[in-house]
């Protein structure tokens, strides 16, 4: 389990368009979604931001879709995500997703420095998410 002062190793995941992302240089902020409610929070919040918001704040988004049946993923979840105006990396591997801490109905926000976790924040709504990203 990744915790404070742990290193997030480089990883490779595909986004909702099937484009492979080799994340060698970890972002400053890594946001993980582990369910339908947190997926909606990501969609609502980032859908309102400008197209360059993720890049401006050096953010990578990961959605854990490992518990969603493959057919449902292909026919409903991913087509819906293709409508987003931002990229979201998809993890269908329980082992990969399971290394990140989670809290029910909350996004997990890892603040990194050179790939090392300096802070873990949980956000259950848009205000908490914005505060975690942009500060108080």
C-alpha positions as CSV (number, residue, x, y, z in Angstrom):
1,X,0.0,0.0,0.0
2,X,1.3,3.4,-1.0
3,X,1.7,5.7,2.0
4,X,3.5,9.0,2.9
5,X,7.1,9.0,1.8
6,X,6.5,6.0,-0.5
7,X,7.6,6.2,-4.1
8,X,5.0,5.8,-6.9
9,X,6.8,3.8,-9.5
10,X,6.5,4.6,-13.2
11,X,3.5,3.0,-14.8
12,X,1.7,2.5,-18.1
13,X,-2.1,2.8,-18.4
14,X,-4.4,3.5,-21.3
15,X,-6.8,6.4,-21.3
16,X,-10.5,6.2,-22.3
17,X,-9.5,6.5,-26.0
18,X,-7.1,3.5,-25.8
19,X,-4.0,5.6,-26.0
20,X,-1.2,4.2,-23.9
21,X,0.5,6.6,-21.4
22,X,3.9,5.7,-20.1
23,X,4.0,7.8,-16.9
24,X,7.8,7.9,-16.2
25,X,7.8,11.4,-14.7
26,X,5.1,11.3,-12.1
27,X,2.8,14.4,-11.8
28,X,2.6,16.7,-8.8
29,X,-0.9,15.4,-8.1
30,X,-2.3,12.0,-8.8
31,X,-6.0,11.6,-8.3
32,X,-7.6,8.2,-8.0
33,X,-11.3,7.3,-8.4
34,X,-12.5,4.0,-7.0
35,X,-16.2,4.0,-7.7
36,X,-19.3,5.4,-9.4
37,X,-19.7,8.3,-6.9
38,X,-16.1,9.4,-7.3
39,X,-16.3,9.0,-11.0
40,X,-19.2,11.4,-11.1
41,X,-17.2,13.8,-8.9
42,X,-14.4,13.7,-11.4
43,X,-16.7,14.2,-14.4
44,X,-18.6,17.1,-12.8
45,X,-15.5,19.0,-11.5
46,X,-13.1,18.5,-14.3
47,X,-15.8,18.9,-17.0
48,X,-16.2,22.5,-15.8
49,X,-12.5,23.3,-16.0
50,X,-10.6,24.5,-19.0
51,X,-9.0,21.9,-21.3
52,X,-5.5,22.8,-19.9
53,X,-6.5,22.6,-16.2
54,X,-4.9,19.2,-15.7
55,X,-1.6,20.3,-17.3
56,X,-1.6,23.6,-15.5
57,X,-1.8,21.8,-12.1
58,X,0.3,18.8,-13.2
59,X,-2.4,16.3,-12.5
60,X,-3.0,12.7,-13.7
61,X,-6.4,11.1,-13.2
62,X,-6.8,7.4,-12.7
63,X,-10.1,5.6,-12.6
64,X,-10.1,2.1,-11.1
65,X,-12.4,0.1,-13.4
66,X,-11.1,-3.3,-12.2
67,X,-14.4,-4.3,-10.5
68,X,-16.6,-3.4,-13.5
69,X,-17.3,-6.4,-15.8
70,X,-15.6,-6.1,-19.2
71,X,-18.8,-5.9,-21.2
72,X,-20.2,-3.1,-19.1
73,X,-16.8,-1.3,-19.3
74,X,-16.7,-1.5,-23.1
75,X,-20.4,-0.7,-23.8
76,X,-21.3,1.9,-21.2
77,X,-18.4,3.2,-19.0
78,X,-15.7,3.9,-21.6
79,X,-18.1,5.4,-24.2
80,X,-19.4,7.8,-21.5
81,X,-15.8,8.7,-20.6
82,X,-15.0,9.5,-24.3
83,X,-17.3,12.5,-23.9
84,X,-15.1,14.0,-21.3
85,X,-13.0,17.0,-22.4
86,X,-10.0,15.6,-20.4
87,X,-8.0,12.4,-20.3
88,X,-8.5,9.8,-17.6
89,X,-6.2,6.8,-17.2
90,X,-8.0,3.5,-16.7
91,X,-6.8,0.7,-14.4
92,X,-8.4,-2.7,-15.0
93,X,-5.8,-4.4,-12.8
94,X,-6.8,-4.9,-9.2
95,X,-3.2,-5.3,-8.1
96,X,-2.3,-1.9,-9.6
97,X,-5.3,-0.1,-8.2
98,X,-5.0,-1.8,-4.8
99,X,-1.7,-0.2,-4.1
100,X,-3.4,3.2,-3.7
101,X,-5.1,4.1,-0.4
102,X,-8.9,4.5,-0.7
103,X,-11.7,5.7,1.4
104,X,-15.3,4.9,0.5
105,X,-17.0,7.6,-1.6
106,X,-13.9,9.8,-1.7
107,X,-11.3,10.5,-4.3
108,X,-7.8,9.8,-3.2
109,X,-5.4,12.7,-3.9
110,X,-1.7,12.0,-3.7
111,X,0.6,15.0,-3.7
112,X,4.0,14.0,-5.0
113,X,7.5,15.5,-5.2
114,X,9.8,13.6,-7.6
115,X,7.5,10.6,-7.4
116,X,7.5,10.5,-3.6
117,X,4.2,10.8,-1.8
118,X,4.3,13.9,0.5
119,X,0.6,14.1,1.3
120,X,-2.6,12.0,1.0
121,X,-5.9,13.8,0.9
122,X,-9.4,12.5,0.5
123,X,-12.2,14.5,-1.2
124,X,-15.9,13.7,-1.2
125,X,-17.1,16.9,-3.0
126,X,-16.1,19.6,-5.4
127,X,-15.1,22.1,-2.7
128,X,-12.7,19.6,-1.0
129,X,-11.3,18.6,-4.4
130,X,-10.7,22.2,-5.4
131,X,-9.0,22.9,-2.0
132,X,-6.8,19.9,-2.4
133,X,-5.7,21.0,-5.9
134,X,-5.5,24.8,-5.6
135,X,-4.9,25.2,-1.8
136,X,-7.0,27.2,0.6
